[in-house]
Amino acid sequence: MSAAAPRPSVLFVCVHNAGRSQMAAAFLTRLAEGRVEVRSAGSAPAETVNPAVVEAMNETGIDISAETPKILTPEAVQASDVVITMGCGDTCPVFPGKRYLDWRLDDPAGQGVDAVRPIRDAIEQRVRGLLAELGVPDGSTN
């Protein structure tokens, strides 16, 4: 019996942890089916997840209404193999040996669900690409 490879860990970061990073974490959690450790955080977290983001994700069959924005900590970055920023700029701590990616995406803050859908769809495509890069099978049936 061969030893299983360790699960890669991914941290998604945006300022408020109320939109983009929540969508990315939800898609990765769904598509990786437990094969990736998923975290999300914000440098200045909001009190709640953006309601238009919750609605847009519900349209894909993913319910993030119970999620709460979390503060970005150095420990979360240190515990992650890949750190993906989505607009937090230089507020993210940098540690040697981590892979950093910056996904430039529009901010859904203050936007209605019609404006959130294309952001959501772009995030889903990037998450699928990330899974391929990590060598993790995409668990979706689509």
C-alpha positions as CSV (number, residue, x, y, z in Angstrom):
1,M,0.0,0.0,0.0
2,S,1.5,3.3,-1.0
3,A,1.5,6.3,1.2
4,A,-0.9,9.0,0.1
5,A,0.6,12.3,-0.9
6,P,0.0,15.1,1.6
7,R,-3.0,17.3,0.8
8,P,-2.1,20.6,-0.7
9,S,-3.4,23.6,1.2
10,V,-4.7,26.8,-0.4
11,L,-5.5,30.2,1.2
12,F,-7.6,32.7,-0.6
13,V,-7.2,36.3,0.6
14,C,-9.1,39.5,-0.2
15,V,-9.6,42.6,1.9
16,H,-13.1,41.9,3.3
17,N,-13.3,38.1,3.0
18,A,-16.9,38.7,2.0
19,G,-16.9,38.0,-1.7
20,R,-14.2,36.8,-4.0
21,S,-12.2,34.8,-1.5
22,Q,-15.4,33.2,-0.1
23,M,-16.5,32.2,-3.6
24,A,-13.1,30.8,-4.4
25,A,-12.9,28.8,-1.2
26,A,-16.5,27.4,-1.8
27,F,-15.7,26.3,-5.3
28,L,-12.4,24.7,-4.3
29,T,-14.0,22.9,-1.4
30,R,-16.8,21.6,-3.7
31,L,-14.5,20.6,-6.6
32,A,-11.6,19.1,-4.6
33,E,-13.9,16.9,-2.6
34,G,-11.6,16.9,0.5
35,R,-8.4,16.5,-1.5
36,V,-7.3,20.1,-0.8
37,E,-7.2,21.9,2.5
38,V,-9.1,25.2,1.9
39,R,-8.9,28.5,3.9
40,S,-10.0,32.0,3.2
41,A,-9.3,35.3,5.1
42,G,-9.3,39.0,4.8
43,S,-7.0,41.8,5.9
44,A,-10.0,43.8,7.1
45,P,-12.9,41.4,7.3
46,A,-16.4,42.5,6.9
47,E,-19.1,41.5,9.4
48,T,-21.0,39.3,6.9
49,V,-20.6,37.7,3.5
50,N,-22.0,39.9,0.7
51,P,-25.7,38.9,0.1
52,A,-25.3,39.2,-3.7
53,V,-22.4,36.7,-3.5
54,V,-24.5,34.3,-1.4
55,E,-27.3,34.6,-4.0
56,A,-24.9,34.1,-6.9
57,M,-23.4,31.0,-5.3
58,N,-26.8,29.6,-4.5
59,E,-27.4,29.6,-8.2
60,T,-24.6,27.1,-8.6
61,G,-25.9,24.9,-5.8
62,I,-23.4,26.0,-3.3
63,D,-24.7,27.6,0.0
64,I,-22.3,29.9,1.7
65,S,-24.9,31.7,3.8
66,A,-23.4,30.3,7.0
67,E,-19.8,31.4,6.2
68,T,-18.3,34.3,8.2
69,P,-15.4,36.6,7.2
70,K,-12.2,35.7,9.0
71,I,-9.1,37.8,9.8
72,L,-5.9,37.1,7.9
73,T,-3.2,35.8,10.3
74,P,0.4,35.0,9.7
75,E,-0.3,31.4,10.9
76,A,-2.9,30.9,8.1
77,V,-0.3,31.9,5.5
78,Q,2.4,29.8,7.1
79,A,0.1,26.7,7.1
80,S,-0.7,27.1,3.4
81,D,1.2,25.9,0.3
82,V,-0.5,28.3,-2.1
83,V,-1.7,31.8,-1.2
84,I,-4.0,33.5,-3.7
85,T,-4.6,37.2,-3.2
86,M,-7.5,38.9,-4.8
87,G,-6.9,42.6,-4.2
88,C,-5.3,42.8,-0.8
89,G,-2.0,44.0,-2.2
90,D,0.9,44.2,0.1
91,T,-1.1,43.6,3.3
92,C,-0.5,39.8,2.9
93,P,2.5,38.5,4.9
94,V,5.1,36.8,2.7
95,F,7.0,33.7,3.9
96,P,9.7,31.8,2.0
97,G,8.7,28.6,0.3
98,K,5.1,29.6,-0.3
99,R,3.6,30.0,-3.8
100,Y,1.9,33.3,-4.2
101,L,-0.6,34.1,-7.0
102,D,-2.6,37.3,-7.6
103,W,-5.9,36.9,-9.3
104,R,-7.0,40.3,-10.5
105,L,-10.8,40.2,-10.3
106,D,-13.4,42.9,-10.0
107,D,-14.6,43.5,-6.4
108,P,-18.3,42.4,-6.0
109,A,-18.7,44.8,-3.0
110,G,-21.8,47.0,-3.5
111,Q,-22.7,45.1,-6.7
112,G,-26.0,43.4,-7.4
113,V,-26.2,39.7,-8.3
114,D,-26.1,40.5,-12.1
115,A,-22.6,42.0,-11.6
116,V,-21.5,39.2,-9.3
117,R,-22.2,36.4,-11.8
118,P,-19.3,37.1,-14.2
119,I,-16.9,37.4,-11.3
120,R,-18.2,34.1,-9.8
121,D,-17.8,32.4,-13.2
122,A,-14.3,33.7,-13.6
123,I,-13.4,32.5,-10.1
124,E,-14.8,29.0,-10.9
125,Q,-12.7,28.7,-14.0
126,R,-9.5,29.8,-12.2
127,V,-10.2,27.3,-9.4
128,R,-10.6,24.5,-12.0
129,G,-7.2,25.6,-13.5
130,L,-5.6,25.6,-10.0
131,L,-6.8,22.1,-9.4
132,A,-5.2,21.0,-12.7
133,E,-1.9,22.7,-11.7
134,L,-2.0,21.0,-8.3
135,G,-2.7,17.6,-10.0
136,V,-5.9,17.2,-8.0
137,P,-8.8,15.6,-9.9
138,D,-11.8,17.9,-10.4
139,G,-14.7,16.2,-8.6
140,S,-17.5,17.9,-10.6
141,T,-19.7,16.0,-13.0
142,N,-20.2,19.0,-15.3
